């Protein structure tokens, strides 16, 4: 049993697959984090733009 464990730990078969899995998982995690940051900031920018347009409209055409 001990020799099988040592052989398994020394084997490099599948190491590239593990590297790709870790790489893809980190890319997906960073994408998800970025999405939530962009979504929140985009919503704030949308509100700010709407308020600016409303102020200009009120200044040009009255309330």
C-alpha positions as CSV (number, residue, x, y, z in Angstrom):
1,X,0.0,0.0,0.0
2,X,2.8,2.4,0.9
3,X,4.6,1.7,-2.4
4,X,1.4,2.4,-4.3
5,X,1.0,5.7,-2.6
6,X,4.6,6.7,-3.3
7,X,4.2,5.7,-6.9
8,X,1.0,7.7,-7.2
9,X,2.6,10.8,-5.7
10,X,5.6,10.6,-8.0
11,X,3.5,10.1,-11.1
12,X,3.1,13.2,-13.3
13,X,0.3,11.7,-15.4
14,X,-2.6,14.1,-15.3
15,X,-0.6,17.0,-13.8
16,X,-1.3,19.2,-16.9
17,X,-5.0,18.5,-16.5
18,X,-4.9,19.7,-12.9
19,X,-3.0,22.8,-14.0
20,X,-5.7,23.6,-16.5
21,X,-8.5,23.0,-14.1
22,X,-6.9,25.3,-11.5
23,X,-6.3,27.9,-14.2
24,X,-9.8,27.8,-15.6
25,X,-11.3,27.9,-12.1
26,X,-9.3,31.0,-11.3
27,X,-10.3,32.7,-14.5
28,X,-14.0,32.0,-13.8
29,X,-13.7,33.3,-10.3
30,X,-12.0,36.5,-11.4
31,X,-14.6,37.0,-14.1
32,X,-17.4,36.6,-11.6
33,X,-15.8,39.1,-9.2
34,X,-15.3,41.5,-12.0
35,X,-18.9,41.1,-13.2
36,X,-20.3,42.1,-9.8
37,X,-18.0,45.1,-9.5
38,X,-18.9,46.3,-13.0
39,X,-22.6,45.7,-12.4
40,X,-22.7,47.8,-9.3
41,X,-20.7,50.6,-10.8
42,X,-22.8,50.5,-14.0
43,X,-26.0,50.8,-12.0
44,X,-24.6,53.9,-10.2
45,X,-23.5,55.4,-13.4
46,X,-27.0,54.8,-14.9
47,X,-28.6,56.6,-12.0
48,X,-26.2,59.5,-12.3
49,X,-26.7,59.8,-16.0
50,X,-30.5,59.8,-15.6
51,X,-30.3,62.5,-12.9
52,X,-28.1,64.7,-15.2
53,X,-30.5,64.3,-18.1
54,X,-33.5,65.2,-15.8
55,X,-31.7,68.3,-14.6
56,X,-30.9,69.4,-18.1
57,X,-34.5,68.7,-19.2
58,X,-35.8,70.8,-16.3
59,X,-33.4,73.6,-17.1
60,X,-34.3,73.7,-20.8
61,X,-38.1,73.1,-20.6
62,X,-39.0,73.9,-17.1
63,X,-40.6,71.5,-14.7
